[in-house]
Amino acid sequence: LGMGFGGRNDDAVAYKKIPASQAKAMMDSGEPYVLLDVRTEKELQERHIRGALLIPYTEVKDRAASELPDTDALILIYCRSGRRSAIAANTLIRMGYTRVYDFGGINDWPYEIVTGAGNVEQ
């Protein structure tokens, strides 16, 4: 199958790190997607991107199968700065998800954000 001992399978699926602008373009394309916020509930309540599904990164392994049943779904992940989204993206790839995109942190999201009381900020 093309893998020697200790070799690497170049066909292995990996998550893709993308800039916020590419994530926004994918969200605007009309293709169905899951927007996954892997921060805490408190952080989500303070500010989040509209339409986000909250699964804290420490819970992804336990909750993904039931809450994200389609392993071929387009999944766009973010956190606050990019560290937790990378961990969550790796977890999903190891679980067999095939289209996982990490666009880093909400800190680098220059588009619309929903704040605390449902107010919208640009």
C-alpha positions as a LaTeX table, in Angstrom:
\begin{tabular}{lrrr}
\hline
Residue & $x$ (\AA) & $y$ (\AA) & $z$ (\AA) \\
\hline
Leu1 & 0.00 & 0.00 & 0.00 \\
Gly2 & 2.90 & 2.32 & $-0.63$ \\
Met3 & 4.09 & 2.60 & 2.95 \\
Gly4 & 7.47 & 1.22 & 3.87 \\
Phe5 & 8.46 & 0.50 & 7.43 \\
Gly6 & 8.55 & 3.79 & 9.29 \\
Gly7 & 7.45 & 5.48 & 6.08 \\
Arg8 & 4.84 & 8.11 & 5.69 \\
Asn9 & 1.63 & 7.74 & 3.76 \\
Asp10 & 1.47 & 10.85 & 1.61 \\
Asp11 & $-2.22$ & 10.25 & 1.03 \\
Ala12 & $-2.97$ & 10.67 & 4.72 \\
Val13 & $-5.61$ & 13.28 & 5.36 \\
Ala14 & $-4.46$ & 16.34 & 7.24 \\
Tyr15 & $-6.39$ & 19.34 & 8.40 \\
Lys16 & $-5.74$ & 22.57 & 6.52 \\
Lys17 & $-4.77$ & 25.82 & 8.18 \\
Ile18 & $-6.43$ & 28.68 & 6.29 \\
Pro19 & $-6.69$ & 32.44 & 6.77 \\
Ala20 & $-9.92$ & 34.03 & 8.00 \\
Ser21 & $-10.53$ & 35.43 & 4.51 \\
Gln22 & $-10.64$ & 31.93 & 3.00 \\
Ala23 & $-12.95$ & 30.68 & 5.75 \\
Lys24 & $-15.28$ & 33.62 & 5.10 \\
Ala25 & $-15.28$ & 32.87 & 1.36 \\
Met26 & $-16.15$ & 29.22 & 2.07 \\
Met27 & $-18.98$ & 30.30 & 4.38 \\
Asp28 & $-20.32$ & 32.65 & 1.70 \\
Ser29 & $-20.07$ & 30.06 & $-1.11$ \\
Gly30 & $-23.45$ & 28.47 & $-0.41$ \\
Glu31 & $-21.95$ & 25.06 & 0.35 \\
Pro32 & $-23.21$ & 23.61 & 3.64 \\
Tyr33 & $-20.66$ & 23.80 & 6.43 \\
Val34 & $-20.28$ & 23.37 & 10.17 \\
Leu35 & $-18.76$ & 26.32 & 12.01 \\
Leu36 & $-17.15$ & 24.86 & 15.12 \\
Asp37 & $-16.19$ & 27.04 & 18.08 \\
Val38 & $-13.89$ & 25.05 & 20.38 \\
Arg39 & $-13.60$ & 27.64 & 23.17 \\
Thr40 & $-15.49$ & 27.62 & 26.47 \\
Glu41 & $-19.17$ & 28.44 & 26.82 \\
Lys42 & $-18.24$ & 31.63 & 28.70 \\
Glu43 & $-16.04$ & 32.77 & 25.80 \\
Leu44 & $-18.80$ & 31.99 & 23.29 \\
Gln45 & $-21.29$ & 34.05 & 25.30 \\
Glu46 & $-18.92$ & 37.03 & 25.29 \\
Arg47 & $-18.47$ & 36.97 & 21.51 \\
His48 & $-18.75$ & 34.46 & 18.70 \\
Ile49 & $-19.22$ & 34.10 & 14.97 \\
Arg50 & $-22.88$ & 33.75 & 13.99 \\
Gly51 & $-24.02$ & 30.16 & 13.50 \\
Ala52 & $-21.23$ & 28.58 & 15.51 \\
Leu53 & $-21.66$ & 25.19 & 17.17 \\
Leu54 & $-19.88$ & 25.08 & 20.52 \\
Ile55 & $-17.86$ & 21.98 & 21.39 \\
Pro56 & $-14.97$ & 22.90 & 23.72 \\
Tyr57 & $-11.74$ & 21.41 & 22.37 \\
Thr58 & $-11.40$ & 19.12 & 25.41 \\
Glu59 & $-14.78$ & 17.55 & 24.54 \\
Val60 & $-14.35$ & 17.10 & 20.78 \\
Lys61 & $-13.23$ & 13.48 & 21.04 \\
Asp62 & $-16.29$ & 12.53 & 23.13 \\
Arg63 & $-18.94$ & 14.60 & 21.34 \\
Ala64 & $-17.95$ & 14.69 & 17.66 \\
Ala65 & $-19.49$ & 11.36 & 16.65 \\
Ser66 & $-22.94$ & 12.33 & 17.93 \\
Glu67 & $-22.91$ & 16.04 & 17.08 \\
Leu68 & $-20.98$ & 15.85 & 13.79 \\
Pro69 & $-22.19$ & 12.56 & 12.28 \\
Asp70 & $-21.04$ & 13.34 & 8.71 \\
Thr71 & $-17.29$ & 12.73 & 8.58 \\
Asp72 & $-17.19$ & 14.26 & 5.08 \\
Ala73 & $-18.88$ & 17.52 & 6.12 \\
Leu74 & $-17.02$ & 20.78 & 5.59 \\
Ile75 & $-15.90$ & 21.78 & 9.09 \\
Leu76 & $-14.47$ & 25.23 & 9.83 \\
Ile77 & $-12.88$ & 25.50 & 13.27 \\
Tyr78 & $-11.88$ & 28.48 & 15.38 \\
Cys79 & $-10.93$ & 29.32 & 18.96 \\
Arg80 & $-9.49$ & 32.50 & 20.49 \\
Ser81 & $-5.94$ & 32.60 & 19.17 \\
Gly82 & $-5.45$ & 29.39 & 17.16 \\
Arg83 & $-3.93$ & 26.94 & 19.65 \\
Arg84 & $-7.11$ & 25.08 & 20.66 \\
Ser85 & $-8.48$ & 25.02 & 17.10 \\
Ala86 & $-5.31$ & 23.23 & 15.93 \\
Ile87 & $-5.70$ & 20.61 & 18.67 \\
Ala88 & $-9.38$ & 20.10 & 17.82 \\
Ala89 & $-8.63$ & 19.90 & 14.09 \\
Asn90 & $-6.02$ & 17.19 & 14.69 \\
Thr91 & $-8.48$ & 15.29 & 16.88 \\
Leu92 & $-11.16$ & 15.33 & 14.15 \\
Ile93 & $-8.70$ & 14.17 & 11.49 \\
Arg94 & $-7.62$ & 11.26 & 13.69 \\
Met95 & $-11.31$ & 10.38 & 14.11 \\
Gly96 & $-11.73$ & 10.09 & 10.34 \\
Tyr97 & $-13.12$ & 13.50 & 9.39 \\
Thr98 & $-11.86$ & 14.45 & 5.94 \\
Arg99 & $-12.60$ & 18.16 & 5.35 \\
Val100 & $-11.35$ & 20.01 & 8.40 \\
Tyr101 & $-10.19$ & 23.62 & 8.10 \\
Asp102 & $-8.68$ & 25.57 & 10.99 \\
Phe103 & $-8.89$ & 29.33 & 10.53 \\
Gly104 & $-7.30$ & 30.14 & 13.86 \\
Gly105 & $-8.68$ & 32.56 & 16.37 \\
Ile106 & $-11.63$ & 34.90 & 16.64 \\
Asn107 & $-8.97$ & 37.52 & 17.50 \\
Asp108 & $-7.98$ & 37.44 & 13.80 \\
Trp109 & $-11.57$ & 37.44 & 12.43 \\
Pro110 & $-12.15$ & 40.86 & 10.82 \\
Tyr111 & $-15.78$ & 40.15 & 9.91 \\
Glu112 & $-19.05$ & 40.21 & 11.81 \\
Ile113 & $-19.02$ & 39.03 & 15.44 \\
Val114 & $-22.00$ & 38.53 & 17.75 \\
Thr115 & $-21.33$ & 39.85 & 21.25 \\
Gly116 & $-22.85$ & 39.14 & 24.65 \\
Ala117 & $-26.46$ & 40.20 & 24.36 \\
Gly118 & $-26.70$ & 39.21 & 20.71 \\
Asn119 & $-25.35$ & 42.54 & 19.51 \\
Val120 & $-23.49$ & 42.49 & 16.22 \\
Glu121 & $-20.07$ & 44.08 & 15.80 \\
Gln122 & $-17.98$ & 44.50 & 12.69 \\
\hline
\end{tabular}
